[in-house]
């Protein structure tokens, strides 16, 4: 049989894939080398691990963000301390004699990642108080909030970081993350987080760590993404049955415990403490547009899906506890929940504020502090 007459041997699918991979490997290696040599530098991660805190903002980091409601782009900046603040003296320098430092502590409803720095209420409070007080003091409004934090995270932040920065007033805003997280059956009060198995290392994690080309592709994919995280939750919440018989105030005892701990460390340090209630969109009657804006009832990837009425009842319980606790301890209470209108002009989703909402909050904080007089630390 001649060579021409012999039947051709066909490669299996696996061998074909291996052959093609070997052909593509030099091109991929060349692309990876090019990305490392001439590609843009990797941006500094906006969040970093911390030995005593779950996470902190990376000092000096910046991030380009898009407002989830308007689609407008803006820059989110972090100072040398890891806070959203532009007016603290650099680390290592003494606190100025006339400085009055207000540390705003909380989660995303404090951090306000949907608005520009100058439109967030901590910056507005600083500006308004300085305009009213003149040269008497130099108020510094320091935004230490981090999205996703709970009151346990803020207790650690105050105890391990903020008290060392000589605060004149600590203002705490927490409720909704604590309500959602502690309602879960996986909630672990000893860690104030979910009981979860250690995450498995995925191949994509290794690529993200070692492959510049993969990181560039992921950044390009994020820019092309059409659905926000909130929109994904909204879509999933509509497809998930509502939870029945789950008390949204189930975790209130843990919340009370950490309120007590925060009050104790501030009292020990002689630092005045103020509590703020949490504004939200939840009310007995919601319009279709308002219902469409909600997403935070969807908890732990669908383990729970609270109805708007359950969320309203939970927030009533937590805000009432903040009022009770402040009254019992003689703490300053700034009752934001009673002054921020429950509409889409002031809140663009369950509890996050628009520019107009931030302005109302800043006005109320400024009003209360001017009426009561700036609290002074005990020496």
N, C-alpha and C positions, 0 to 999 in steps of 0.2 A: 504494500500500500504506500503510495507516494505521500509526501508531506501535505500536498494540496488536498488529498483525499481524506486525511485524518480528521475526525470530528473535533471541533474546537471545544476546549474545556472552559466552562463558564465559572466565574468566581462566585462564591456564595455572597449573600448580602452582607454578612459580617466582614468578609475579606474586602469587599468593595468599600465599605465604610472605613476600614483601617487604611486602605490604600489612599483614599481621598484625604483622610486626616493627615497622613504622612506628607502628601503633596501640599496641603494647606499649612503645615507646621512652619516651614521657613517664612511664609508670608506673614503668619501671625507673629512670629518672633521679630520680624522686621518692623511690623506695625507697633509692637510693644516697645521696642527700642526707640522708635521715632516718637512715640507718646511720652516716653520718659525724658527724651532729650529736648524736644521742642514743644511738647504739650503744656497747657496751662498748669500752674501749681495747684495741688489739691487744697481746697479751702480748709481752714482750721475747723475742726468739728465744733459745733455750737455748744455741745454738752460734753462734759468730762466726768469720769468717776472720781469719787472722793472717799477717803478712808473712814470718815465719820458720817457723811451724808450719802444718800443714795446717788445723787448726782449734783453737779453745779454747772453753771454756765462757764465756758472757757474764757478766761480773762483776755480781753482784746479781740475777741472774735466778732465777725460781722456776717450777716446773712441777708441775701436778697429774698424778700417775701412778697406775696401777693395777697391783698385783702380778699377774704373769702366772699364778701358781699359785692364790693364794687369792682374787683379785678384790678385795682390800681397797685402798681409796684412801689415798694419802699424798702429802705434799708433798716434792718434791726441791728443795733450796736450794743456791745457789751464792754464795760469799762475794765480797768486794770484789776478791780476786785472781783469781777465776775458778775456785776450787777448791771441793771439797765439804768445807768445814771451818768450824767456828764459833769457833775459839779463837785465830787469829792476830791480832796487833795490826793496826789499820788501816794501809793503805799510807802511807808517809811517816814513820811512827813507828819509832824504833830498836828493834831486837830486845832484849827484856828480858834482864838479865844472867843470870838463872837459867833461861831458856827452853832447852829441848832439842827441836829441831824434827826430826821424822821425816817425810820426804816419801815417801809410798807412790805408786809410779809404775806405770802399766800401762793396761789397756784396761777392758772391761766387767767383768771378773772382779775388778778393783780398785775401779772406780767403784761397782759394786753398786746399780744403779738399781732393783732389785726389792725393796729393803728401806728402811725409814725410816733417816734419818741416824744416829740413836743405836743402831741395830742393825747397822750396817756395821762390819767389823773394824777399820778405822783409828780410828774413834771409840772402840770397845771397848778397843783397845790403849792409847790415851791415858788412858782412865778407869782401867784396871787398873794401869798403870805408876804413875800418880799416887797411887793408893791404896796401892801397895806402897812407894813411895819417899818418901812424905810431903812435907816441905818442902824436901828436898834439891834437887830440880829441878822445873820445871814442864814436863812433857812435852806437846808439841803434835803430834798425829797428823794430818797433812795429806793428804787424799785428792785426788791430782791426776789420777786415771785418767779416761779418756774412752773410751766405747764405740767399738769399731772401730779404735782405735789399734794400731799395730804397734811393734816395738822401735825402728824407725827414727824414728817420731814421738817416742818417749820419749827417744831420744838428743838430738833437737833441743830438746825441752822442758827436759831437764837442762842442756844447754849454754847455751841462750839465756835461760832464765828462772830455774830453780831455784837454780843456783849463786849468783845475785845475791841470793837470799833467805836466805843464811847457813844452809844445812842442817847439822845435826849428823849425820844419817844418811839415806842414800837407799836405799830398798828397792824392788827391781824385780821385777815379776811379768809375764812374757810367755811365750807359747809357741803357744797355739792359733790366734790370728789369723795369726801368721807362718807356721805350718804350712799353714793353708788357703790363704792368699793366694799364697805362693810356689810352691805345687804347680801353679798355673794355667799354661797355655801362654802366657798374655798377660802374665805377671808381668814387670815391667821393673825389674831391680835398680838401674838408675840413678835411678829415682824411687821405688823400693820400693812400687810400685803397679801397677795394670793398664795395659797399653797400650790406651788407648781414644781414639776420635776425640772432638773437642770436642763437647759435648752441643748438640743443636739447640734453639733457643729455641721452645718450644711456646706456643700461644695461651693455655693454662691458666697458664703462667708469667707472661705479661703481665697476665692477669686478677688473679692473686695479688698482683702488684706494685702494681697501680693501682686495683683495685676492692675496696672495703671490703665490699660485699654478698657478693662471691664468697668472701672470707676468712671471713666469718661462717658462710656455708653450709658451707664446708670444715670448720670447727671443729665444727659441729653434726653433720656426717657422721662425723667421727672419734669423737664421743661415742657414736654409734649403731652403730659398727663392732663386729661380733660376733667377728671373727677377728683375733688378734694377728699381728704380723709373723712370730713364731716358728711359729704354727700354719699360716700360709700356706706357710712353708718345709717344715714337716712334711708337709703335704698334697702339695706338689710333689715332695718327695723320694720319697714312696711311689709316685709315678707315673713316676719317672725311672729308667732302667736303671742299675745300679751300674757304676762305672768299673772297668775292668780294666787291669792293667799300669802303673798310675801310682804312683810312689813318693811317699808322703805326707811323707817326709823329704827331698825333693828340694831344698828351700830352706835346709837346715841350714847350708851355708857362709855364706850371707848373714846368718843369725841369729848365727853365730859372729863375723862381722865387727863387727856392731853391739854385741855383748857386749864386744868388745875396745875399741871406741870409747868406750862408756860407762865402762868401767873406767879408761881413759886420762884422760878429762876429770875424773873424780872424784879420781883419784890426783894429777893436776896441781893440783887445788884443795885437796888435803888432806882431802877429805870421805870418810868411811867408806862403803863400798858393801856391801849385802847382796842376795843373790839368793834368790828363792823358786821352788820347783818348782810346776807347775800341777796342782792336783787335777782329776780328771774322773770321769765315770761309767763310762768305758770299761773293760771287763774281759772275760775269756774267755767267761763265761756271763752273759747278761742276761735278766731276766724280760720278759714281754710288756709290762708297764707301763713298765719301764725302756727298752725298745726304742721304745715309743710316745713317750717324752719326748725322744728324740734328734732334732736337726734340722741340726746344723752340718756334717754330711757333704755337704750340698747347697751347692756352691760355684759362684760366678759364674753365677748364674741358670741352673744346670743344666749348665754346661760339664763339671763333675765332680760325681760323687755317690759319695762314699766309703762303704764298708761300715763297720759298727762295728768290725770287726777291723782294717781298715786304719787307722782313726782311733786305735785303741788302740796299734798299732805305731808310728804317727807320734808320739804323745805319749810313748811310752817313749823314742824316740830323742831328742826334744827335752829331756825331763827328765834323761836320762842325760848329755846335753851340759851342762846347767846344773850338774849335780853335778861333772862333770869339770872344767869351767871354773873353778868356785869353788875346787875343791881345788888346781888348778894355780896359781891366782893368790893363794891364801891369803885368799879372801874369805869372809865369813860366809854360810853357806847355811842357809836355813830350809826344811826338806823337807816342805812341806805335802802333797805327793802321797802320802806314807807315813802321814799321820795323819788325813786326812779320809776317812771311810768312803764307799765307792762305792755309795751307795744314795739313794733319793728323799727320805729324811729330811734329808739334808745337801746334796744337789744337786737342783734342780728340773728341770734339763735336762742337756745334755752337760757343762757346766763351771761353771754359775752357781749360787751358793750360796743356800740357805734361811737363815732366821734361825739355825737350829741349826748350819748349816755355818759361818756367820760367827763364831759363838761358839767353835767348835772351832779355827778359824784364829787368832782373837784370843788364845785361851789358849796356842796353840803359839808364836806370835810373842813373847808376853809371857814365857813360860817360857824361851825361848832367850836373849832379851835380858837377863833377870835372871841366868841361869846364867853367861853370858859377861861380863856387865857391859856397860853402855851404851858403845858405841864412841865415842871422842872424836876430833874433827877435829884434824889437825895444823896447828899455827899457823905 
